Amino acid sequence: MVKTASFGTSSSFVLRLGQTLFSSASLLFMCFNDDDDFYAYTAFCYLVTVMGLVTPWSVTLALIEAYSTIVKSLPLQATVLSVIVAGDFKQMIIAMW
């Protein structure tokens, strides 16, 4: 039984693409900010740094999702799946922070 947004499905790939697009867009909007006052705040600089780390992570997972969707098989190595779960958990904690 395959769940709707489980890893390796087309809906999961679409969700990862959305994650990649939104993280890239937010990073671009923050970097091309015209107001110089925001750069004086440490929290804004940390946010830009975190989004700079989240964007490549999203792109990497979108590529893994695309490969899994095309080949129609999941990465069976427990290490790969545990890294994906840990990275997504890290993103969730950062988003809540």
N, C-alpha and C positions, 0 to 999 in steps of 0.2 A: 504494500500500500504506500503510494507516494503522496505526501502532503503537498499542499498548494505551493508554498514558498520554501520547500526544503531545498537543500543544496543540490545543484545539478539540474534544476528544472528551468524552463524558459521564464516563468514568472519570477523566480529568484534572480535570474540574470537581469531582467528588467528593473527589479528593485536595486540591484547593485549598480546598474547604470545610472539610475536616479540618484543614488548616494554619491556616485562619482561626480555627476553634474552639479549637484547642489554644493558639495564641498569645494569644488573648483570655483564655482560662482561666488561663494562666500569669501573665499580667499582673494579672488580678484577684486571684489568690491572693497574689501578691507585694505588691500595694498594700494588701490588707486583712489584712496580717500583724499579729497581736496582740503579737508580741515586738518591742519597740522596740530591742533590741540590734542587729538586722540593719541598721537604718538608719544606724548609726554607721560601717559599713564602706563604703568607696568602691566596692569591686567590686560590692556589692549595688546601690548607686545606679546604677552604670553598666549593670548588667543590666536594671534597671527601665527605664532610658532606651532601651536597645537594643530591648527588647520593645515599648516605646511606639512605636518607629519600624517595627518588623516587622509589627505588627498592621494599621496602615493599608495597608501594602504588600500584605499578604495579602488584605485586603478588596478592594483595587483589582484585583488579579489574579483574584480570584474573580469579580468583575463582568465583567472582560474575557473570562474563560473562559465565563461564562454567555452573554454576547453571541455569542461565537464558536460555542458549541454550538447556540444557537437559530437563528442565521442560517446555520449550517453552512458558514462560510467563515473562513479565517484572516485576521488582519490582514496584508496583503501588503506594507505599507511596511517596509522594512528597519530604519528607525529604531525603530519600535514593537517589533519582535522583538529588536533589539539591546538596548533598554532592559530588556525582560523578562529576557533572558539575563544581562545585567550585574547586575540586581537579585537574581536568584536566586543568582548566583555570590557576591554580597556576603552574602546570607543564609547560604550554606553556609560561608563563611569566618568569619562571626561565630559560627555555631553550633560550629565547630571550635575557636575561640579560647577 
